[in-house]
Amino acid sequence: MAAHHTDPTEPIIPRPERTPAALRVALAQVAPHRLADMGRQEDEAIALAAQSRSLGPVLQFLESWVVAVEIARLPGAAARLRAAEYTAQNTDRDDPAWRAAMDEIRALHTAARESLTHE
């Protein structure tokens, strides 16, 4: 389990390598409830890569989970994402709160991708 941190902007674990094994270990520390999703998506990506004879699905899988772990290792970002996802799932699409939640989700993913390009 990750150590208790008081600063929500500080990562609770180091940034993992961009490999399925390293991402799985990191995810087990910051969001263990998501491990089954990761395993299922990894299996789907490998099957699709084999069918299409392309590494594209595997690369997309890795990118998706690199971003997910990047957000999850920052407690403040993870909390903001959970709140925005909850709002998006429980609010009517006509409600301005739904759009605000979707914008927040997009902003968090964009910020995570940008931080990864500056590592």
C-alpha positions in Angstrom: 0.0 0.0 0.0 1.2 3.5 -0.8 2.4 5.6 2.1 0.2 8.3 3.5 1.0 11.7 2.1 -0.4 15.1 3.2 0.3 17.0 0.0 -2.3 16.0 -2.6 -0.1 17.4 -5.4 2.8 15.2 -4.6 3.0 11.7 -6.1 2.5 8.8 -3.7 4.6 6.5 -5.8 7.4 7.0 -8.3 6.4 7.1 -12.0 6.6 3.5 -13.3 8.2 2.4 -16.5 5.9 2.1 -19.5 5.6 -1.7 -19.4 2.5 -3.8 -18.6 4.3 -5.3 -15.6 5.4 -2.0 -14.1 2.0 -0.4 -14.7 0.3 -3.4 -13.0 2.6 -3.1 -9.9 1.9 0.7 -9.7 -1.8 0.3 -10.2 -1.8 -2.3 -7.4 -0.4 0.4 -5.1 -2.6 3.4 -6.1 -5.8 1.9 -7.5 -6.0 -1.9 -6.9 -9.7 -1.9 -7.7 -8.8 -1.2 -11.3 -6.5 -4.3 -11.8 -9.3 -6.5 -13.2 -10.1 -3.8 -15.8 -6.5 -3.5 -16.8 -6.2 -7.3 -17.2 -9.3 -7.4 -19.3 -8.2 -4.5 -21.5 -4.7 -6.0 -21.9 -6.2 -9.3 -23.1 -8.5 -7.4 -25.5 -5.6 -5.3 -26.9 -3.5 -8.4 -27.5 -6.3 -10.2 -29.2 -7.0 -7.2 -31.4 -3.3 -6.8 -32.2 -3.1 -10.4 -33.3 -6.3 -10.1 -35.5 -5.1 -6.8 -37.1 -1.4 -7.8 -37.2 -0.7 -4.3 -35.8 0.8 -3.2 -32.5 -1.6 -0.2 -32.5 -4.0 -1.8 -30.0 -1.2 -2.7 -27.6 0.3 0.8 -27.8 -3.1 2.4 -27.2 -3.6 0.1 -24.2 -0.2 1.1 -22.7 -0.9 4.8 -23.3 -4.3 4.6 -21.7 -2.9 2.9 -18.5 0.2 5.1 -18.4 -2.2 8.1 -18.1 -4.5 6.3 -15.6 -1.6 5.5 -13.3 -0.2 9.1 -13.7 -3.5 10.5 -12.5 -3.9 7.9 -9.7 -0.5 8.5 -8.3 -1.4 12.1 -7.6 -4.0 12.1 -4.8 -5.5 15.5 -5.7 -5.9 14.6 -9.4 -7.3 11.2 -8.5 -9.9 12.8 -6.2 -10.9 15.4 -8.8 -11.2 12.6 -11.4 -13.4 10.5 -9.2 -15.7 13.5 -8.4 -15.9 14.4 -12.1 -16.6 10.8 -13.2 -19.3 10.5 -10.5 -21.0 13.8 -11.7 -20.8 12.7 -15.3 -22.4 9.3 -14.5 -25.1 10.7 -12.3 -26.1 13.9 -14.1 -28.3 14.4 -17.1 -26.3 15.4 -20.2 -28.4 18.6 -20.5 -27.2 19.8 -17.1 -24.3 22.2 -17.3 -22.7 20.2 -14.5 -22.3 17.3 -16.9 -20.4 19.4 -19.4 -18.2 20.8 -16.5 -17.5 17.3 -15.3 -16.5 16.1 -18.9 -14.3 19.2 -19.2 -12.6 18.3 -15.9 -12.0 14.7 -17.0 -10.5 15.9 -20.3 -8.3 18.5 -18.5 -7.0 15.9 -16.1 -6.1 13.4 -18.9 -4.5 16.2 -20.9 -2.4 17.4 -17.9 -1.3 13.8 -17.3 -0.3 13.3 -20.9 1.6 16.6 -20.9 3.5 15.7 -17.7 4.5 12.4 -19.2 6.0 14.1 -22.2 8.2 16.3 -19.9 9.6 13.4 -17.8 
